Amino acid sequence: DGGITQSPKYLFRKEGQNVTLSCEQNLNHDAMYWYRQDPGQGLRLIYYSQIVNDFQKGDIAEGYSVSREKKESFPLTVTSAQKNPTAFYLCASSIGQRAQYFGPGTRLLVL
Amino acid sequence: QKEVEQDPGPLSVPEGAIVSLNCTYSNSAFQYFMWYRQYSRKGPELLMYTYSSGNKEDGRFTAQVDKSSKYISLFIRDSQPSDSATYLCAMSANTGKLIFGQGTTLQVKP
């Protein structure tokens, strides 16, 4: 089955720790995205990549980093510089400018 | 003012009712319009995707886009308890970046 997978489903971060969220897709989509969703708020774009080895900052990139070494993979690192990381993180992919398809999400909690 | 405005609700309706969900927007460059359904603690699921103005129907769902009024709607006919979820509108100006509404929480009571 084609789709987007995210792992882990739940992730716990300790103070000062960097953590990495995985996102993999087998839809052969060129573009991939990372969003953050907080209660009562819409989705906010963190980073996006329209092609391998290239990515751009979204609206709330501070405290996050990404890489795009393979078409299928777009991992997100939440660094210790992100002071309020507790949120639901969603990865998406698309063909060009068309509709985006989302993964199941990762819930990040701070210990 | 936000680029996309969506009433967060909650909206509660009896089973079988027709549901109307709406978004307004301010950017006249938006060309692509989407509706997503999101169940609690799950990723959003694409329901409808339309380009420019007009109507699109898929089963019990109808999406309408009125670019002159900068207004989009999603209608759900014969609503079911399984339709209870948060509905997100999203739109794009051909930049690859989607702008989302806040989401409307819908509850369909049996």
Backbone of each chain as ProteinMPNN parsed JSONL, in Angstrom:
{"seq_chain_A": "DGGITQSPKYLFRKEGQNVTLSCEQNLNHDAMYWYRQDPGQGLRLIYYSQIVNDFQKGDIAEGYSVSREKKESFPLTVTSAQKNPTAFYLCASSIGQRAQYFGPGTRLLVL", "coords_chain_A": {"N_chain_A": [[0.833, -1.198, 0.0], [0.474, 2.227, -0.827], [1.673, 5.139, 0.848], [2.129, 7.395, 3.667], [4.359, 7.195, 6.287], [4.932, 7.741, 9.746], [7.148, 7.925, 12.449], [8.344, 7.898, 15.854], [5.058, 7.004, 17.195], [4.509, 8.24, 19.594], [6.631, 10.43, 21.385], [9.086, 11.233, 23.733], [10.71, 13.931, 25.177], [13.597, 15.026, 26.859], [14.787, 17.737, 28.895], [16.917, 19.921, 27.148], [17.566, 18.11, 25.192], [18.025, 16.843, 21.872], [15.702, 15.632, 19.499], [14.622, 13.339, 16.967], [12.21, 13.103, 14.443], [10.709, 10.758, 12.36], [9.843, 10.549, 8.893], [8.506, 8.924, 6.194], [7.76, 8.25, 2.764], [6.102, 6.426, 0.185], [4.944, 7.211, -2.136], [6.032, 8.327, -4.291], [6.186, 11.07, -4.391], [7.308, 14.401, -5.013], [7.446, 16.623, -3.316], [7.688, 17.408, 0.161], [6.557, 17.991, 3.523], [6.581, 19.519, 6.782], [4.488, 19.982, 9.567], [3.242, 21.654, 12.444], [0.868, 21.109, 14.979], [-1.132, 22.603, 17.313], [-3.351, 22.519, 20.159], [-6.551, 23.801, 19.382], [-5.589, 25.353, 17.377], [-4.767, 25.919, 13.934], [-2.903, 24.17, 11.355], [0.56, 24.73, 11.323], [3.242, 25.619, 9.275], [6.424, 24.189, 9.304], [8.871, 23.36, 7.954], [9.603, 22.842, 4.474], [10.127, 20.852, 1.52], [10.811, 20.761, -1.841], [12.268, 19.329, -3.554], [14.843, 16.853, -3.737], [17.651, 17.289, -1.591], [17.189, 19.963, -1.142], [15.559, 22.481, 0.739], [13.17, 24.59, 2.412], [12.525, 27.167, 4.828], [9.592, 27.291, 6.796], [6.818, 28.904, 8.366], [7.4, 28.746, 11.075], [10.129, 27.975, 11.735], [12.19, 28.192, 13.598], [14.275, 26.597, 15.931], [14.047, 24.105, 14.897], [15.253, 21.551, 12.611], [15.933, 20.124, 9.364], [16.483, 17.505, 6.896], [16.98, 16.399, 3.532], [17.863, 13.964, 2.024], [17.096, 11.81, 0.567], [14.472, 11.014, -1.749], [12.319, 9.753, -0.605], [12.351, 10.293, 2.108], [12.128, 12.496, 4.921], [13.289, 13.654, 7.496], [12.683, 15.245, 10.669], [14.266, 17.255, 13.026], [13.91, 18.168, 16.326], [15.269, 20.613, 18.09], [17.193, 21.5, 21.061], [16.872, 24.168, 21.243], [14.284, 24.759, 20.727], [11.872, 25.872, 22.655], [9.302, 25.291, 23.403], [8.243, 22.558, 22.686], [6.161, 20.728, 22.84], [3.645, 19.22, 21.098], [1.583, 18.173, 18.305], [2.942, 16.595, 15.61], [2.963, 16.713, 12.144], [3.557, 15.154, 9.068], [3.626, 15.636, 5.557], [3.038, 15.008, 2.03], [3.275, 15.795, -1.484], [2.432, 16.018, -5.008], [4.0, 18.266, -6.781], [2.179, 21.253, -6.946], [-0.17, 20.249, -6.055], [-2.819, 18.729, -4.02], [-2.037, 17.982, -0.594], [-0.993, 15.07, 1.131], [-1.356, 13.459, 4.214], [0.57, 12.041, 6.922], [0.189, 9.82, 9.806], [0.978, 11.188, 12.093], [3.029, 12.369, 14.859], [3.184, 12.503, 18.304], [4.648, 14.714, 20.428], [6.055, 14.952, 23.572], [7.136, 16.635, 26.534], [9.366, 15.72, 29.064]], "CA_chain_A": [[0.0, 0.0, 0.0], [1.211, 3.484, -0.827], [1.275, 6.033, 1.915], [3.14, 8.11, 4.438], [4.51, 6.653, 7.634], [5.658, 8.562, 10.702], [7.503, 7.212, 13.665], [7.4, 7.038, 16.553], [3.739, 7.589, 17.385], [4.704, 9.115, 20.742], [8.044, 10.686, 21.642], [9.293, 12.014, 24.936], [11.976, 14.674, 25.131], [14.092, 15.571, 28.106], [15.34, 19.08, 28.807], [18.213, 20.032, 26.502], [17.804, 16.985, 24.285], [17.526, 16.89, 20.499], [15.007, 14.415, 19.104], [14.351, 13.3, 15.536], [10.97, 12.473, 14.022], [10.884, 10.149, 11.049], [8.767, 10.604, 7.92], [8.835, 8.188, 4.976], [6.629, 8.093, 1.849], [6.347, 5.601, -0.998], [3.998, 7.705, -3.133], [6.835, 8.94, -5.353], [5.933, 12.508, -4.402], [8.519, 15.211, -4.978], [7.432, 17.603, -2.232], [7.36, 16.946, 1.512], [6.283, 19.107, 4.426], [6.383, 19.288, 8.206], [3.594, 20.911, 10.228], [3.009, 21.531, 13.876], [-0.521, 21.394, 15.321], [-1.393, 22.81, 18.729], [-4.805, 22.511, 20.433], [-7.286, 25.018, 19.064], [-4.944, 26.1, 16.299], [-4.617, 25.206, 12.676], [-1.576, 23.637, 11.093], [1.575, 25.73, 11.011], [4.301, 25.015, 8.478], [7.754, 24.292, 9.897], [9.801, 23.295, 6.834], [9.145, 22.086, 3.334], [11.153, 20.507, 0.532], [10.167, 20.466, -3.125], [13.148, 18.46, -4.32], [15.919, 16.277, -2.928], [18.79, 18.146, -1.258], [16.783, 21.363, -1.053], [14.418, 22.691, 1.61], [12.938, 25.983, 2.775], [11.874, 27.415, 6.098], [8.201, 27.69, 6.806], [6.466, 30.036, 9.214], [7.87, 28.599, 12.461], [11.294, 27.09, 11.611], [13.173, 28.344, 14.673], [14.343, 25.491, 16.872], [13.881, 22.862, 14.144], [16.1, 21.367, 11.444], [15.514, 19.01, 8.512], [17.359, 17.115, 5.811], [16.26, 15.707, 2.455], [18.897, 13.253, 1.282], [16.412, 10.869, -0.303], [13.136, 11.455, -2.13], [11.318, 9.096, 0.235], [12.543, 10.54, 3.533], [12.243, 13.906, 5.289], [13.282, 13.673, 8.962], [12.638, 16.534, 11.374], [14.907, 17.276, 14.337], [13.492, 19.212, 17.259], [16.484, 20.875, 18.85], [17.022, 22.044, 22.413], [16.536, 25.59, 21.102], [12.816, 24.879, 20.659], [11.53, 25.917, 24.078], [7.939, 24.807, 23.631], [8.11, 21.565, 21.628], [5.006, 19.842, 23.012], [2.692, 19.439, 20.012], [1.332, 17.074, 17.385], [3.714, 16.902, 14.412], [2.408, 16.051, 10.968], [4.326, 15.167, 7.835], [2.77, 15.526, 4.383], [3.734, 15.012, 0.749], [2.412, 16.151, -2.611], [3.011, 16.121, -6.343], [3.995, 19.661, -7.17], [1.3, 22.169, -6.232], [-1.453, 19.605, -5.814], [-3.199, 18.503, -2.632], [-1.074, 17.284, 0.249], [-1.464, 13.881, 1.839], [-0.723, 13.492, 5.521], [0.856, 10.863, 7.707], [-0.628, 9.667, 11.015], [1.404, 12.121, 13.137], [3.824, 12.026, 16.041], [2.886, 13.398, 19.442], [5.873, 14.956, 21.188], [5.801, 15.418, 24.93], [8.351, 16.99, 27.259], [9.41, 15.162, 30.418]], "C_chain_A": [[0.864, 1.243, 0.0], [0.745, 4.36, 0.296], [2.45, 6.705, 2.572], [3.17, 7.509, 5.832], [5.319, 7.62, 8.478], [5.963, 7.717, 11.924], [8.401, 8.084, 14.528], [6.028, 7.704, 16.639], [3.758, 8.584, 18.546], [6.212, 9.25, 20.985], [8.164, 11.591, 22.856], [10.671, 12.668, 24.874], [12.341, 15.193, 26.51], [14.657, 16.961, 27.852], [16.707, 19.046, 28.14], [18.525, 18.961, 25.48], [17.294, 17.308, 22.884], [16.815, 15.573, 20.205], [14.671, 14.496, 17.616], [13.097, 12.5, 15.255], [11.161, 11.974, 12.59], [9.642, 10.329, 10.188], [9.238, 9.931, 6.634], [7.582, 8.094, 4.094], [7.036, 7.239, 0.644], [5.362, 5.948, -2.107], [4.713, 8.305, -4.349], [6.539, 10.44, -5.495], [7.251, 13.274, -4.311], [8.588, 16.073, -3.722], [7.041, 16.951, -0.909], [7.34, 18.124, 2.457], [6.259, 18.619, 5.872], [5.52, 20.399, 8.778], [3.583, 20.634, 11.724], [1.551, 21.904, 14.122], [-0.648, 21.472, 16.839], [-2.903, 22.864, 18.95], [-5.444, 23.853, 20.103], [-6.669, 25.85, 17.961], [-4.899, 25.257, 15.039], [-3.206, 24.665, 12.543], [-0.614, 24.776, 10.738], [2.766, 25.049, 10.365], [5.66, 25.265, 9.107], [8.816, 24.377, 8.795], [9.126, 22.572, 5.68], [10.281, 21.903, 2.337], [10.44, 20.123, -0.757], [11.02, 19.561, -3.993], [14.251, 17.967, -3.398], [17.063, 17.278, -2.79], [18.457, 19.637, -1.264], [15.577, 21.474, -0.137], [14.355, 24.166, 1.998], [12.264, 26.069, 4.135], [10.418, 27.777, 5.88], [7.997, 28.856, 7.751], [7.063, 29.974, 10.619], [9.097, 27.691, 12.514], [12.26, 27.156, 12.792], [13.098, 27.193, 15.659], [14.174, 24.128, 16.22], [14.924, 22.78, 13.033], [15.621, 20.145, 10.669], [16.648, 18.638, 7.559], [16.502, 16.413, 4.761], [17.312, 15.069, 1.545], [18.315, 12.245, 0.297], [15.007, 11.376, -0.598], [12.091, 10.939, -1.149], [11.307, 9.585, 1.681], [12.751, 12.024, 3.84], [12.202, 14.002, 6.81], [13.331, 15.082, 9.536], [13.321, 16.384, 12.724], [14.385, 18.461, 15.139], [14.671, 19.455, 18.187], [16.163, 21.436, 20.23], [16.671, 23.528, 22.38], [15.029, 25.823, 21.007], [12.288, 24.762, 22.077], [10.136, 25.405, 24.387], [7.603, 23.73, 22.599], [6.869, 20.683, 21.734], [3.947, 20.178, 21.984], [2.495, 18.137, 19.251], [2.007, 17.441, 16.067], [3.227, 16.049, 13.246], [3.315, 16.239, 9.77], [3.357, 14.987, 6.669], [3.631, 15.47, 3.13], [2.749, 15.353, -0.36], [3.186, 16.039, -3.916], [2.907, 17.584, -6.744], [3.074, 20.492, -6.299], [-0.03, 21.529, -5.851], [-1.679, 19.347, -4.337], [-2.158, 17.7, -1.879], [-1.755, 16.125, 0.968], [-0.651, 13.744, 3.115], [-0.443, 12.106, 6.086], [0.019, 10.846, 8.972], [-0.216, 10.573, 12.171], [2.25, 11.506, 14.226], [3.498, 13.025, 17.137], [4.142, 13.504, 20.29], [5.51, 15.562, 22.536], [7.132, 15.678, 25.627], [8.287, 16.416, 28.669], [9.848, 16.213, 31.41]], "O_chain_A": [[1.858, 1.323, 0.722], [-0.429, 4.343, 0.667], [3.591, 6.613, 2.121], [2.133, 7.337, 6.472], [6.268, 8.24, 7.999], [5.148, 6.907, 12.368], [9.141, 8.919, 14.007], [5.86, 8.843, 16.201], [3.112, 9.631, 18.493], [6.966, 8.293, 20.809], [7.443, 12.58, 22.99], [11.667, 12.019, 24.554], [11.501, 15.729, 27.233], [14.967, 17.312, 26.714], [17.563, 18.243, 28.513], [19.637, 18.91, 24.956], [16.264, 17.962, 22.725], [17.281, 14.512, 20.619], [14.463, 15.582, 17.075], [12.924, 11.385, 15.746], [11.698, 12.675, 11.733], [8.519, 10.268, 10.689], [10.251, 10.325, 6.055], [6.479, 7.887, 4.599], [8.163, 7.324, 0.155], [4.991, 5.096, -2.915], [4.074, 8.735, -5.309], [6.633, 11.0, -6.588], [8.183, 12.855, -3.625], [9.656, 16.234, -3.131], [6.185, 16.068, -0.86], [8.012, 19.13, 2.232], [5.957, 17.458, 6.145], [5.755, 21.583, 8.534], [3.876, 19.53, 12.184], [1.047, 22.877, 13.561], [-0.314, 20.527, 17.553], [-3.653, 23.212, 18.038], [-4.942, 24.907, 20.495], [-7.165, 26.931, 17.641], [-4.984, 24.03, 15.089], [-2.418, 24.697, 13.489], [-0.945, 25.664, 9.952], [3.243, 24.023, 10.85], [6.014, 26.405, 9.41], [9.566, 25.351, 8.719], [8.196, 21.79, 5.879], [11.245, 22.668, 2.302], [9.566, 19.256, -0.756], [10.573, 19.081, -5.034], [14.553, 18.604, -2.389], [17.398, 18.006, -3.724], [19.352, 20.475, -1.38], [14.663, 20.653, -0.218], [15.348, 24.889, 1.923], [11.53, 25.168, 4.542], [10.058, 28.465, 4.924], [8.883, 29.693, 7.923], [7.219, 31.0, 11.28], [9.1, 26.721, 13.273], [13.073, 26.248, 12.964], [12.028, 26.849, 16.16], [14.159, 23.107, 16.908], [15.423, 23.803, 12.565], [14.99, 19.248, 11.228], [17.638, 19.36, 7.433], [15.429, 15.895, 5.07], [17.606, 15.565, 0.457], [18.961, 11.874, -0.683], [14.419, 12.089, 0.215], [11.092, 11.611, -0.892], [10.351, 9.32, 2.409], [13.459, 12.723, 3.114], [11.177, 14.394, 7.367], [13.94, 15.986, 8.963], [12.989, 15.478, 13.488], [14.419, 19.604, 14.683], [15.027, 18.587, 18.983], [15.024, 21.797, 20.526], [16.222, 24.082, 23.384], [14.555, 26.945, 21.185], [12.26, 23.668, 22.64], [9.832, 25.113, 25.544], [6.767, 23.959, 21.725], [6.559, 19.956, 20.79], [3.405, 21.283, 21.983], [3.155, 17.134, 19.522], [1.692, 18.47, 15.47], [3.099, 14.83, 13.354], [3.783, 17.343, 9.494], [2.371, 14.258, 6.789], [4.805, 15.837, 3.156], [1.537, 15.214, -0.191], [4.415, 15.976, -3.932], [1.811, 18.074, -7.018], [3.162, 20.455, -5.072], [-0.926, 22.22, -5.367], [-0.846, 19.695, -3.5], [-1.48, 16.846, -2.45], [-2.922, 16.198, 1.352], [0.571, 13.889, 3.111], [-1.129, 11.134, 5.767], [-0.78, 11.755, 9.197], [-0.97, 10.721, 13.133], [2.202, 10.303, 14.485], [3.532, 14.237, 16.924], [4.64, 12.503, 20.807], [4.767, 16.54, 22.626], [8.131, 15.018, 25.342], [7.298, 16.593, 29.382], [9.946, 15.931, 32.605]]}, "seq_chain_B": "QKEVEQDPGPLSVPEGAIVSLNCTYSNSAFQYFMWYRQYSRKGPELLMYTYSSGNKEDGRFTAQVDKSSKYISLFIRDSQPSDSATYLCAMSANTGKLIFGQGTTLQVKP", "coords_chain_B": {"N_chain_B": [[-5.534, 40.392, 10.583], [-6.397, 37.089, 9.72], [-5.342, 35.086, 6.93], [-7.026, 33.034, 6.189], [-10.192, 32.342, 7.381], [-12.05, 30.485, 9.694], [-14.803, 29.248, 11.369], [-14.474, 27.926, 14.544], [-16.396, 26.418, 15.845], [-17.864, 24.478, 18.537], [-19.934, 22.541, 16.267], [-23.027, 21.121, 16.45], [-25.176, 18.616, 15.387], [-28.193, 16.765, 14.554], [-28.318, 13.29, 13.659], [-28.531, 12.583, 10.199], [-28.98, 15.152, 9.345], [-28.327, 17.998, 7.167], [-25.163, 19.276, 6.775], [-23.363, 22.297, 6.867], [-20.316, 23.666, 6.222], [-17.928, 26.269, 6.414], [-15.527, 28.555, 4.957], [-13.785, 31.639, 4.83], [-11.691, 33.806, 2.891], [-8.864, 35.969, 2.262], [-6.937, 36.377, 0.318], [-6.773, 36.902, -2.994], [-5.31, 35.477, -4.794], [-5.425, 32.785, -4.322], [-5.959, 29.573, -5.671], [-6.311, 26.859, -5.522], [-8.267, 24.651, -3.655], [-9.047, 22.936, -0.716], [-10.542, 20.427, 1.352], [-10.173, 18.88, 4.439], [-10.585, 16.088, 6.626], [-10.291, 15.428, 10.024], [-9.831, 13.123, 12.45], [-9.79, 12.677, 16.023], [-6.542, 12.831, 17.307], [-5.39, 11.833, 14.993], [-3.932, 11.912, 11.656], [-4.749, 14.469, 9.203], [-7.203, 13.801, 6.682], [-7.59, 13.835, 3.236], [-10.489, 15.128, 1.814], [-11.855, 16.586, -0.23], [-10.904, 18.194, -3.262], [-10.484, 21.006, -5.117], [-10.236, 23.083, -7.997], [-10.085, 26.465, -8.729], [-13.206, 28.195, -9.283], [-16.57, 26.887, -8.617], [-18.512, 23.812, -8.313], [-18.082, 20.631, -6.7], [-18.803, 17.245, -6.411], [-18.881, 14.395, -4.295], [-20.061, 11.526, -3.472], [-21.683, 11.792, -0.421], [-20.701, 14.264, -0.003], [-20.256, 17.674, -0.91], [-18.398, 20.179, -2.405], [-18.056, 23.668, -2.614], [-16.904, 26.524, -4.356], [-16.605, 29.944, -4.31], [-15.147, 32.303, -5.841], [-15.49, 34.988, -6.309], [-16.674, 35.965, -4.051], [-14.867, 35.152, -2.232], [-15.12, 32.743, -0.735], [-15.625, 29.542, 0.57], [-17.27, 26.371, 0.725], [-18.316, 23.364, 2.385], [-20.552, 20.801, 2.064], [-22.347, 18.351, 3.813], [-24.355, 15.711, 3.271], [-27.1, 13.825, 4.714], [-25.952, 13.305, 7.317], [-23.801, 11.388, 9.44], [-23.037, 9.708, 12.571], [-20.391, 8.894, 12.385], [-19.257, 10.899, 10.954], [-18.45, 12.75, 12.731], [-15.958, 14.867, 13.606], [-13.029, 16.949, 13.149], [-13.046, 19.475, 10.748], [-11.026, 20.75, 8.292], [-10.323, 23.524, 6.295], [-8.318, 24.333, 3.452], [-6.044, 26.14, 1.408], [-4.33, 27.228, -1.597], [-1.981, 29.217, -3.38], [-0.77, 28.339, -5.718], [1.837, 28.074, -4.968], [2.772, 25.928, -3.692], [2.617, 25.972, -0.973], [0.342, 25.422, 1.571], [-2.361, 27.137, 3.075], [-4.017, 26.954, 6.055], [-7.298, 26.803, 7.538], [-8.563, 27.287, 10.876], [-10.043, 25.1, 11.613], [-13.126, 23.332, 12.031], [-15.032, 21.91, 14.538], [-17.121, 19.174, 14.4], [-20.009, 17.585, 15.586], [-22.044, 14.841, 15.299], [-25.049, 13.79, 16.368], [-26.512, 10.722, 17.404]], "CA_chain_B": [[-6.548, 39.491, 10.01], [-5.85, 35.868, 9.162], [-5.614, 34.878, 5.51], [-8.165, 32.111, 6.087], [-11.008, 32.362, 8.583], [-12.959, 29.343, 9.802], [-15.429, 29.212, 12.686], [-14.044, 26.68, 15.182], [-17.513, 25.672, 16.406], [-18.308, 23.249, 17.896], [-21.196, 22.467, 15.587], [-23.69, 19.883, 16.829], [-26.355, 18.395, 14.56], [-28.743, 15.407, 14.684], [-28.044, 12.368, 12.559], [-29.384, 12.78, 9.041], [-29.043, 16.574, 8.973], [-27.38, 18.523, 6.194], [-24.18, 20.105, 7.462], [-22.689, 23.291, 6.04], [-19.072, 24.163, 6.81], [-17.526, 27.379, 5.559], [-14.308, 29.322, 5.183], [-13.586, 32.836, 4.018], [-10.271, 34.085, 2.725], [-8.609, 37.343, 1.826], [-5.957, 36.407, -0.758], [-7.418, 36.601, -4.266], [-4.432, 34.616, -5.596], [-5.697, 31.366, -4.055], [-6.571, 28.89, -6.809], [-6.558, 25.463, -5.171], [-9.023, 24.636, -2.412], [-9.15, 21.578, -0.194], [-11.166, 20.133, 2.649], [-9.631, 17.713, 5.119], [-11.27, 15.616, 7.821], [-9.31, 14.955, 10.995], [-10.331, 12.501, 13.677], [-8.953, 13.0, 17.167], [-5.235, 12.189, 17.405], [-5.029, 11.231, 13.711], [-3.555, 12.872, 10.634], [-5.852, 14.908, 8.327], [-7.508, 12.976, 5.502], [-8.12, 14.678, 2.162], [-11.867, 14.812, 1.413], [-12.222, 17.224, -1.492], [-9.865, 19.035, -3.858], [-11.057, 21.71, -6.258], [-9.442, 24.14, -8.613], [-10.85, 27.639, -9.137], [-14.59, 28.261, -8.806], [-17.473, 25.844, -9.05], [-18.93, 22.772, -7.385], [-17.596, 19.277, -6.906], [-19.569, 16.332, -5.567], [-18.323, 13.059, -4.11], [-20.919, 10.837, -2.519], [-22.485, 12.69, 0.422], [-19.968, 15.52, 0.168], [-20.216, 18.642, -2.0], [-17.565, 21.354, -2.144], [-18.357, 24.825, -3.452], [-15.951, 27.62, -4.301], [-17.076, 31.201, -4.895], [-13.971, 33.165, -5.785], [-15.891, 36.401, -6.302], [-16.968, 36.304, -2.658], [-13.77, 34.605, -1.422], [-15.906, 31.947, 0.212], [-15.749, 28.146, 0.172], [-18.172, 25.612, 1.585], [-18.408, 21.907, 2.3], [-21.848, 20.314, 2.511], [-22.432, 16.921, 4.085], [-25.756, 15.269, 3.294], [-27.383, 12.625, 5.507], [-24.785, 13.191, 8.213], [-23.717, 10.186, 10.267], [-22.151, 9.88, 13.742], [-18.999, 8.688, 11.961], [-18.759, 12.161, 10.388], [-17.985, 13.589, 13.836], [-14.518, 15.081, 13.425], [-12.686, 18.34, 12.853], [-12.925, 19.696, 9.301], [-10.071, 21.823, 8.002], [-10.206, 23.992, 4.925], [-6.95, 24.72, 3.104], [-5.983, 26.715, 0.066], [-2.982, 27.487, -2.085], [-1.873, 30.144, -4.508], [0.161, 27.74, -6.676], [3.196, 28.197, -4.454], [3.095, 24.695, -3.001], [2.344, 26.131, 0.454], [-1.074, 25.467, 1.928], [-2.78, 27.932, 4.216], [-5.119, 26.225, 6.67], [-8.174, 27.394, 8.518], [-8.382, 26.777, 12.24], [-10.775, 23.844, 11.761], [-14.44, 23.34, 12.681], [-15.354, 20.632, 15.168], [-18.487, 18.755, 14.12], [-20.53, 16.42, 16.305], [-23.323, 14.364, 14.781], [-25.633, 13.005, 17.459], [-27.436, 9.674, 16.931]], "C_chain_B": [[-5.867, 38.274, 9.4], [-6.205, 35.761, 7.693], [-6.832, 33.999, 5.302], [-8.897, 32.098, 7.422], [-11.989, 31.192, 8.567], [-13.501, 29.313, 11.221], [-15.081, 27.886, 13.361], [-15.179, 25.835, 15.738], [-17.384, 25.568, 17.929], [-19.702, 23.379, 17.277], [-21.818, 21.111, 15.891], [-24.988, 19.752, 16.041], [-26.9, 16.998, 14.812], [-28.38, 14.569, 13.462], [-29.051, 12.585, 11.429], [-29.47, 14.214, 8.564], [-28.059, 16.885, 7.849], [-26.454, 19.496, 6.936], [-23.535, 21.054, 6.455], [-21.481, 23.83, 6.802], [-18.483, 25.196, 5.858], [-16.166, 27.953, 5.95], [-14.334, 30.568, 4.305], [-12.09, 33.102, 3.941], [-10.084, 35.471, 2.138], [-7.687, 37.422, 0.609], [-6.589, 35.982, -2.086], [-6.562, 35.709, -5.169], [-4.68, 33.129, -5.345], [-6.448, 30.756, -5.227], [-6.995, 27.469, -6.472], [-7.18, 25.424, -3.778], [-9.269, 23.19, -1.977], [-9.939, 21.548, 1.105], [-10.567, 18.829, 3.174], [-10.521, 17.377, 6.308], [-10.202, 15.049, 8.757], [-10.029, 14.405, 12.212], [-9.321, 12.774, 14.779], [-7.674, 12.161, 17.17], [-4.831, 11.433, 16.134], [-4.566, 12.322, 12.745], [-4.756, 13.271, 9.791], [-5.959, 14.016, 7.092], [-8.131, 13.873, 4.44], [-9.517, 14.21, 1.754], [-12.172, 15.322, 0.002], [-11.093, 18.136, -1.944], [-10.461, 19.695, -5.091], [-10.11, 22.805, -6.732], [-10.37, 25.231, -9.105], [-12.289, 27.54, -8.634], [-15.406, 27.075, -9.271], [-17.782, 24.857, -7.95], [-18.268, 21.452, -7.734], [-18.307, 18.38, -5.92], [-18.867, 14.99, -5.498], [-19.132, 12.37, -3.033], [-21.777, 11.822, -1.748], [-21.855, 14.075, 0.572], [-20.021, 16.369, -1.103], [-19.37, 19.829, -1.571], [-17.944, 22.448, -3.125], [-17.291, 25.884, -3.264], [-16.559, 28.825, -5.007], [-15.924, 32.201, -4.784], [-14.358, 34.635, -5.746], [-16.18, 36.877, -4.886], [-15.855, 35.856, -1.714], [-14.343, 33.741, -0.303], [-15.942, 30.52, -0.312], [-16.597, 27.407, 1.194], [-18.012, 24.125, 1.354], [-19.771, 21.517, 2.866], [-21.772, 18.802, 2.706], [-23.904, 16.57, 4.176], [-25.895, 14.014, 4.141], [-26.225, 12.348, 6.478], [-24.931, 11.997, 9.152], [-22.845, 10.452, 11.489], [-20.673, 9.712, 13.391], [-18.41, 9.919, 11.277], [-18.25, 13.102, 11.475], [-16.463, 13.663, 13.81], [-14.286, 16.589, 13.332], [-12.446, 18.461, 11.349], [-12.074, 20.936, 9.058], [-10.193, 22.229, 6.539], [-8.753, 24.406, 4.699], [-6.946, 25.239, 1.688], [-4.563, 27.117, -0.281], [-3.035, 28.422, -3.275], [-0.855, 29.653, -5.531], [1.619, 27.941, -6.261], [3.671, 26.901, -3.818], [2.827, 24.781, -1.514], [0.835, 26.229, 0.663], [-1.277, 26.378, 3.127], [-4.046, 27.282, 4.766], [-6.002, 27.14, 7.496], [-7.945, 26.722, 9.865], [-9.053, 25.417, 12.432], [-12.094, 24.05, 12.476], [-14.713, 21.961, 13.244], [-16.832, 20.326, 14.984], [-18.838, 17.539, 14.975], [-21.894, 16.081, 15.742], [-23.899, 13.404, 15.816], [-26.615, 11.981, 16.922], [-28.87, 9.958, 17.366]], "O_chain_B": [[-4.891, 38.399, 8.661], [-7.233, 36.275, 7.254], [-7.588, 34.193, 4.349], [-8.291, 31.871, 8.469], [-12.666, 30.94, 7.569], [-12.727, 29.349, 12.178], [-15.365, 26.824, 12.806], [-14.975, 24.668, 16.071], [-16.847, 26.481, 18.556], [-20.522, 24.196, 17.694], [-21.214, 20.073, 15.625], [-25.806, 20.672, 16.029], [-26.15, 16.122, 15.243], [-28.164, 15.097, 12.371], [-30.248, 12.748, 11.662], [-29.987, 14.469, 7.477], [-27.102, 16.149, 7.61], [-26.908, 20.408, 7.627], [-23.205, 20.662, 5.336], [-21.619, 24.381, 7.894], [-18.532, 25.023, 4.64], [-15.723, 27.852, 7.094], [-14.842, 30.547, 3.184], [-11.323, 32.681, 4.806], [-11.012, 36.067, 1.592], [-7.664, 38.449, -0.069], [-6.904, 34.806, -2.267], [-7.041, 35.235, -6.199], [-4.18, 32.294, -6.099], [-7.427, 31.316, -5.721], [-7.93, 26.936, -7.07], [-6.697, 26.068, -2.847], [-9.651, 22.34, -2.782], [-9.987, 22.527, 1.85], [-10.469, 17.829, 2.463], [-11.128, 18.257, 6.918], [-9.327, 14.292, 8.337], [-10.74, 15.125, 12.913], [-8.154, 13.064, 14.515], [-7.721, 10.937, 17.05], [-4.026, 10.504, 16.192], [-4.783, 13.51, 12.989], [-5.7, 12.49, 9.671], [-4.962, 13.549, 6.542], [-9.093, 14.59, 4.716], [-9.711, 13.049, 1.394], [-12.679, 14.586, -0.844], [-10.415, 18.765, -1.131], [-10.897, 19.005, -6.013], [-9.313, 23.358, -5.974], [-11.335, 24.956, -9.818], [-12.547, 26.855, -7.644], [-15.014, 26.348, -10.184], [-17.373, 25.033, -6.802], [-17.937, 21.183, -8.889], [-18.409, 18.701, -4.736], [-18.328, 14.5, -6.491], [-18.925, 12.592, -1.84], [-22.518, 12.603, -2.345], [-22.431, 14.955, 1.212], [-19.857, 15.865, -2.214], [-19.592, 20.413, -0.51], [-18.132, 22.194, -4.314], [-16.827, 26.118, -2.148], [-16.975, 28.734, -6.161], [-15.754, 32.859, -3.757], [-13.616, 35.449, -5.196], [-15.962, 38.043, -4.557], [-15.901, 36.154, -0.52], [-14.099, 33.964, 0.883], [-16.247, 30.291, -1.483], [-16.637, 27.767, 2.371], [-17.626, 23.683, 0.272], [-20.103, 21.858, 4.001], [-21.213, 18.076, 1.883], [-24.619, 17.067, 5.047], [-24.952, 13.235, 4.278], [-25.61, 11.282, 6.445], [-26.028, 11.652, 9.592], [-21.992, 11.339, 11.448], [-19.808, 10.317, 14.024], [-17.203, 9.98, 11.042], [-17.677, 14.147, 11.165], [-15.773, 12.656, 13.97], [-15.218, 17.388, 13.424], [-11.733, 17.651, 10.755], [-12.37, 22.023, 9.556], [-10.168, 21.38, 5.648], [-8.049, 24.78, 5.637], [-7.757, 24.821, 0.862], [-3.715, 27.32, 0.589], [-3.984, 28.425, -4.06], [-0.154, 30.458, -6.144], [2.517, 27.974, -7.102], [4.838, 26.782, -3.444], [2.811, 23.75, -0.842], [0.15, 27.019, 0.012], [-0.479, 26.393, 4.064], [-5.022, 27.085, 4.041], [-5.536, 28.119, 8.08], [-7.231, 25.726, 9.972], [-8.668, 24.661, 13.324], [-12.183, 24.843, 13.413], [-14.639, 20.961, 12.529], [-17.692, 21.121, 15.364], [-18.061, 16.589, 15.073], [-22.792, 16.922, 15.708], [-23.325, 12.355, 16.104], [-27.459, 12.306, 16.086], [-29.774, 9.182, 17.057]]}, "name": "protein", "num_of_chains": 2, "seq": "DGGITQSPKYLFRKEGQNVTLSCEQNLNHDAMYWYRQDPGQGLRLIYYSQIVNDFQKGDIAEGYSVSREKKESFPLTVTSAQKNPTAFYLCASSIGQRAQYFGPGTRLLVLQKEVEQDPGPLSVPEGAIVSLNCTYSNSAFQYFMWYRQYSRKGPELLMYTYSSGNKEDGRFTAQVDKSSKYISLFIRDSQPSDSATYLCAMSANTGKLIFGQGTTLQVKP"}
